[in-house]
Amino acid sequence: MNLQVNLPAIRAIYTYEMNRTRRTIGQSIVSPVLSTSLYFVVFGSAIGSRMSEVGGVPYGAFIVPGLMMLTLLTQSISNAAFAIYFPRFTGTIYELLSAPVSPFEIVAGYVGAAATKSVLLGLIILATAALFVPMEVRHPFWMLTFLVLTAVTFSLFGFIIGIWADGFERLQLIPMLVITPLTFLGGTFYSLDMLPPVWRTVTLFNPVVYLVAGFRWSFFGTADVRVEVSAAMTLAFLIACLLIVRWMFRTGYRLKS
C-alpha cells in the first residue's frame, strides 16, 4: 500500500484557494468582521449596558464566544462548499479527478484552506471584540484547540454540502435555514440557565449548544455544559463528516455531475 502523500498537490489546491481569498478580501474578511462588529455594538454595548452579568461575566464579554462561533460555523461551511462546488459547476473537477491526486489530498487542500480562512477570521473578530469590551481568555490553548477543531469539522461539513448541492441555491439552503437558526438558539446570546426547565431540556438536543459551551468555557472557565461533553460531541461530528466524505469519494457521489 502506497502511503506517500502528494504534498505539491495539496499545496497547489491550498494556495489557489488562499489566493482567491486575497482577491476577494472584502467579501471574505471585511464583510463578516463588519457584520459581527454590528452585533457587538447592538448587543454588547447598547443592550449589554442595561443587562446584569451572566454567570459572573459582563454580558458584552459573554456573547463574544457565541458570536465568534456563529461566524466560524457559517464561514467554514460557505468557504468549503463554494470551493468544491465551483469546479463541479465549471467542469474543471474532471481535471482534478484525472490528475494523480488522491481523495485525501483533495480534501486536505480544500478543507485546509477553508479552515485556515475561518481561524484567521475568528482571531480577527476576537481582536475586534477587544475594542468593544474588556476580554480575557482563561484557557488560550483550549480556545485555539476548539477554534481549529470546529473550523476543520464544519469545513468538512461544507465540503459535503458542496458535493451534495446541485445548484447555487442549495449551497445556501443548509447554512441559512439550519445552521444559522441552530446557532442563534444554541446559547449565542444567552445562558441556558435563563430558560425554563422544559426549554432547557429541548435546547440540549441542539448540537450547536455543545460547540458554543465548550468554546465559552475556554474563555471564562464556566459553561452550560461540561467541557468533556462539548469536546466529545465536536469529535463525534468530525468523525461523522470524515466518514461521509470517504463514502462520497468511494461511490463517486455527484463528483462528476
C-alpha positions as MATLAB code, in Angstrom:
seq = 'MNLQVNLPAIRAIYTYEMNRTRRTIGQSIVSPVLSTSLYFVVFGSAIGSRMSEVGGVPYGAFIVPGLMMLTLLTQSISNAAFAIYFPRFTGTIYELLSAPVSPFEIVAGYVGAAATKSVLLGLIILATAALFVPMEVRHPFWMLTFLVLTAVTFSLFGFIIGIWADGFERLQLIPMLVITPLTFLGGTFYSLDMLPPVWRTVTLFNPVVYLVAGFRWSFFGTADVRVEVSAAMTLAFLIACLLIVRWMFRTGYRLKS';
ca = [
       0.000    0.000    0.000;
       1.372    3.397   -1.053;
       1.346    5.796    1.892;
       3.205    8.597    0.119;
       1.369   11.929    0.210;
       1.469   14.258   -2.793;
       2.376   17.415   -0.895;
       2.778   19.605   -4.032;
      -0.820   18.783   -4.993;
      -2.120   19.740   -1.552;
      -0.036   22.916   -1.646;
      -1.346   23.817   -5.111;
      -5.014   23.483   -4.085;
      -4.406   25.233   -0.774;
      -2.501   28.120   -2.371;
      -5.127   28.588   -5.082;
      -7.901   28.853   -2.501;
      -5.944   31.246   -0.296;
      -5.160   33.415   -3.328;
      -8.874   33.517   -4.104;
      -9.442   34.843   -0.594;
      -6.889   37.595   -1.145;
      -8.614   38.574   -4.392;
     -11.983   38.819   -2.621;
     -10.784   40.083    0.749;
     -13.711   42.494    1.075;
     -16.259   39.682    0.827;
     -14.176   37.048    2.608;
     -12.809   39.014    5.562;
     -14.061   42.597    5.806;
     -17.780   41.848    5.411;
     -18.000   39.169    8.173;
     -15.945   41.330   10.555;
     -18.192   44.359    9.974;
     -21.327   42.251   10.440;
     -20.029   40.826   13.708;
     -18.992   44.305   14.870;
     -22.613   45.399   14.482;
     -23.629   42.598   16.856;
     -21.101   43.888   19.378;
     -22.440   47.435   19.039;
     -26.108   46.447   19.352;
     -25.985   43.545   21.814;
     -22.726   44.228   23.602;
     -22.810   47.989   24.051;
     -26.423   49.119   23.662;
     -28.275   46.165   25.200;
     -25.417   44.781   27.282;
     -25.039   48.027   29.229;
     -28.603   47.550   30.532;
     -28.207   43.891   31.485;
     -26.647   42.362   34.554;
     -23.822   39.891   34.425;
     -24.384   36.372   33.125;
     -22.691   33.800   35.309;
     -20.422   36.469   36.743;
     -19.354   37.629   33.262;
     -20.324   41.034   31.800;
     -22.879   40.491   29.051;
     -20.753   42.212   26.404;
     -17.924   39.751   27.020;
     -20.328   36.813   27.457;
     -21.544   36.978   23.842;
     -18.055   37.124   22.293;
     -17.501   33.315   22.103;
     -21.016   32.828   20.718;
     -20.545   35.463   18.022;
     -17.167   34.005   17.095;
     -18.765   30.580   16.810;
     -21.628   31.973   14.711;
     -19.159   33.431   12.213;
     -16.902   30.394   12.344;
     -19.673   27.929   11.501;
     -21.217   29.927    8.671;
     -17.908   30.934    7.076;
     -16.352   27.468    7.328;
     -19.340   25.924    5.602;
     -19.690   28.561    2.875;
     -15.955   28.670    2.075;
     -15.568   24.917    1.684;
     -18.919   24.405   -0.049;
     -18.244   27.023   -2.733;
     -14.637   25.877   -3.160;
     -15.591   22.337   -4.241;
     -18.893   23.212   -5.942;
     -17.417   25.771   -8.339;
     -15.102   23.224  -10.061;
     -18.126   20.949  -10.466;
     -20.138   23.830  -11.941;
     -17.405   24.824  -14.427;
     -16.355   21.260  -15.263;
     -12.771   21.621  -14.030;
     -13.473   18.890  -11.474;
     -12.672   16.376  -14.251;
      -9.115   17.680  -14.473;
      -8.732   17.305  -10.725;
     -10.154   13.774  -10.659;
      -7.977   12.645  -13.579;
      -4.800   14.076  -12.025;
      -2.561   11.911   -9.786;
      -4.226   13.344   -6.673;
      -5.863   11.138   -4.040;
      -9.180   11.937   -2.305;
      -7.246   12.635    0.896;
      -5.114   15.250   -0.883;
      -8.148   16.909   -2.464;
      -9.921   17.125    0.901;
      -6.758   18.282    2.681;
      -6.246   21.115    0.179;
      -9.804   22.433    0.100;
     -10.708   21.840    3.738;
      -7.330   23.075    4.954;
      -7.746   26.353    3.086;
     -11.341   26.840    4.275;
     -10.377   26.088    7.879;
      -7.403   28.465    7.691;
      -9.640   31.303    6.489;
     -12.129   30.636    9.290;
      -9.465   30.514   12.008;
      -7.913   33.776   10.785;
     -11.365   35.343   10.676;
     -12.101   34.140   14.207;
      -8.872   35.644   15.531;
      -9.591   38.959   13.769;
     -13.065   39.023   15.338;
     -11.545   38.296   18.755;
      -9.171   41.249   18.304;
     -12.108   43.400   17.166;
     -14.143   42.369   20.224;
     -11.366   43.626   22.491;
     -12.049   47.122   21.120;
     -15.633   46.992   22.416;
     -15.437   45.006   25.652;
     -12.655   44.040   28.096;
     -11.650   40.497   27.194;
      -9.714   37.751   28.930;
      -9.114   34.212   27.661;
      -8.620   31.942   30.654;
      -7.550   28.865   28.658;
      -5.866   30.095   25.439;
      -4.625   26.630   24.436;
      -8.102   25.136   24.618;
      -9.573   28.189   22.919;
      -7.282   27.612   19.920;
      -7.983   23.868   20.053;
     -11.757   24.360   19.920;
     -11.317   27.053   17.261;
      -9.265   24.835   14.943;
     -11.295   21.699   15.630;
     -14.596   23.454   14.899;
     -13.189   25.129   11.775;
     -11.961   21.809   10.369;
     -15.180   19.990   11.276;
     -17.510   22.493    9.649;
     -15.217   22.972    6.660;
     -15.629   19.228    6.124;
     -19.383   19.675    6.510;
     -19.268   22.465    3.937;
     -17.264   20.213    1.601;
     -20.050   17.632    1.902;
     -22.676   20.279    1.085;
     -20.636   21.414   -1.922;
     -20.675   17.877   -3.321;
     -24.339   17.307   -2.428;
     -25.609   20.584   -3.915;
     -26.902   20.551   -7.491;
     -27.309   24.335   -7.701;
     -26.180   27.565   -6.071;
     -29.470   27.728   -4.168;
     -28.702   24.509   -2.319;
     -25.318   25.843   -1.255;
     -27.138   28.331    0.987;
     -30.038   26.085    1.967;
     -28.500   24.315    4.969;
     -26.324   27.218    6.225;
     -29.203   29.714    6.138;
     -32.139   27.506    7.152;
     -30.433   25.071    9.530;
     -27.027   26.183   10.834;
     -27.788   29.877   11.486;
     -31.060   29.233   13.410;
     -29.415   26.449   15.442;
     -26.559   28.797   16.321;
     -28.888   31.601   17.431;
     -30.845   29.074   19.515;
     -27.678   27.428   20.845;
     -26.777   29.891   23.579;
     -25.026   32.513   21.468;
     -26.708   35.443   23.232;
     -27.911   33.813   26.454;
     -27.162   31.183   29.061;
     -29.261   28.047   29.187;
     -29.866   28.771   32.868;
     -32.110   31.656   31.756;
     -34.528   29.218   30.094;
     -37.451   27.410   31.742;
     -36.649   23.761   32.575;
     -38.669   22.384   29.642;
     -36.983   24.604   27.047;
     -33.592   23.953   28.583;
     -34.112   20.229   28.055;
     -35.243   20.803   24.460;
     -32.237   23.038   23.771;
     -29.832   20.293   24.838;
     -30.833   18.419   21.664;
     -29.279   21.252   19.659;
     -25.722   20.123   18.739;
     -24.502   23.720   18.425;
     -25.084   24.176   22.177;
     -22.109   21.927   22.888;
     -19.834   23.786   20.475;
     -20.682   27.178   21.970;
     -20.453   25.857   25.544;
     -17.009   24.353   25.081;
     -15.702   27.453   23.360;
     -17.173   29.715   26.067;
     -15.561   27.565   28.763;
     -12.134   28.263   27.239;
     -12.773   31.985   27.760;
     -14.354   32.102   31.205;
     -13.829   28.687   32.806;
     -17.594   28.119   33.098;
     -20.233   26.921   30.654;
     -23.738   25.469   30.449;
     -22.383   22.022   29.501;
     -19.337   20.140   30.789;
     -16.317   20.744   28.594;
     -15.690   16.997   28.253;
     -19.138   16.565   26.706;
     -18.541   19.506   24.366;
     -15.235   18.080   23.179;
     -16.747   14.619   22.688;
     -19.645   15.996   20.627;
     -17.261   18.020   18.439;
     -15.038   14.992   17.828;
     -18.069   12.810   17.075;
     -19.275   15.285   14.448;
     -15.769   15.458   12.956;
     -15.587   11.664   12.656;
     -19.069   11.543   11.110;
     -18.067   14.132    8.478;
     -14.873   12.209    7.663;
     -16.858    9.002    7.163;
     -19.369   10.740    4.877;
     -16.595   12.294    2.759;
     -14.911    8.913    2.482;
     -18.173    7.342    1.314;
     -18.702   10.107   -1.273;
     -15.308    9.504   -2.861;
     -15.675    5.730   -2.772;
     -19.033    5.837   -4.518;
     -18.291    8.865   -6.732;
     -21.409   10.541   -5.359;
     -22.124   13.575   -7.597;
     -18.428   14.267   -8.056;
     -18.779   14.117  -11.825;
     -22.209   15.732  -12.146;
];
